[in-house]
């Protein structure tokens, strides 16, 4: 599957940035992320049954900051993102709207690509669909079967989550906390025949009217979690640097994906850090396709909103916080962008260099984008200079914040 086209990232002509420190959900700590070689990151992408909303955009921009931080610190980056282009929500939407599920997935994935390009999000090196990865997924399931950690329920295959002694160490949820969200996040804790409520689906036998593929496990389609286990291990190898996504993926998705990988291979550690972005709300509830309370990136762009103002509106909130979108967010971002664009032609070199250090320091501290924006605001409010630092400021804001002036 093709990704979108990445923007060019200018070099910041003032040394290299410090290593980024970032919050790891599993340990509950802000930890250094300073890869010894190429930085490796896997981010869970969309299930393409509706258009990109601001919650998606905020998550993708959060991990775009990670990507840009590594690059500015001198690391090459290997970035993988998946597309869950066959799953229950997609099939249900296709049935409800009378649209072929393949057509629906392709249409919404194309729209997502266009939104990411407009927001200047760096594209992954590998943009991988679940359908194209079915051979990888079936091999992963077979590895788990060979290790005796898979069982059948009416022909469907389930993974015994407690076969991984580290199950639960990503979310650190209690059983009660897991049960409170499992069913709402794609789980089936009450299915008769399961050995444990948290055991998760690996392979579902063909259902009437649903897509299916031939495999050694019978004709059917893959479960959700094993998709990411297989894709990540294939493209990044074990113990990659960051497994990322929204905070609603902590459990079950990231918990299950890690345990499946770790149960399949002796001594394997799936990811070094699990990094999660907060949820964006609207009208009093989390913004989500199921609730329909969406503010769509494409609609804002069609209405003439400058994508750079939209990106600034999202960067104004720390990536780990939950927050609620209002029209005031966009108005404030448009005013901020105008101030920056007015100030940049007269930037002096000495103040530009000070700004580089301030922005890098803020973003190295758990991606403190609001702190970085405040530093730019303070610079823009200062006395105008001779313009000798204008190119450096433009390069800095483009390379580190993804904002072009």
Secondary structure, 3 states (H helix, E strand, C coil): CCCCCCCCCCCCCCCCCCCEEEEECCCCEEEEECCCCCEEEEECCCCCCCCCEHHHHHHHHHHHHHHHHHHHCCCCEEEEEEECCCCHHHHHHHHHHCCCHHHHHHHHHHHHHHHHHHCCCCCCCEEEECCCCHHHHHHHHHHHHHCCCEEEECCEEEECHHHCCCCCCCCCCCHHHHHHHHHHHCCCCCCCCCCCCCCEEEEEECCCCCCCECCCCCCEEECHHHHHHHHHHHHHCCCEEEEEEEHHHHHHHHHHHHHHHHHHCCCCCCEEEEEEECCEEECCEECCCCCCCCCEHHHHHHCCCCHHHHHHHHHCCCCCCCEECCHHHHHHHHHHHHHHHHHHCCCCHHHHHHHHHHHHHHHHECCCHHHHHHHHHHHHCCCCCCCCCHHHHHHHHHHHHCCCC
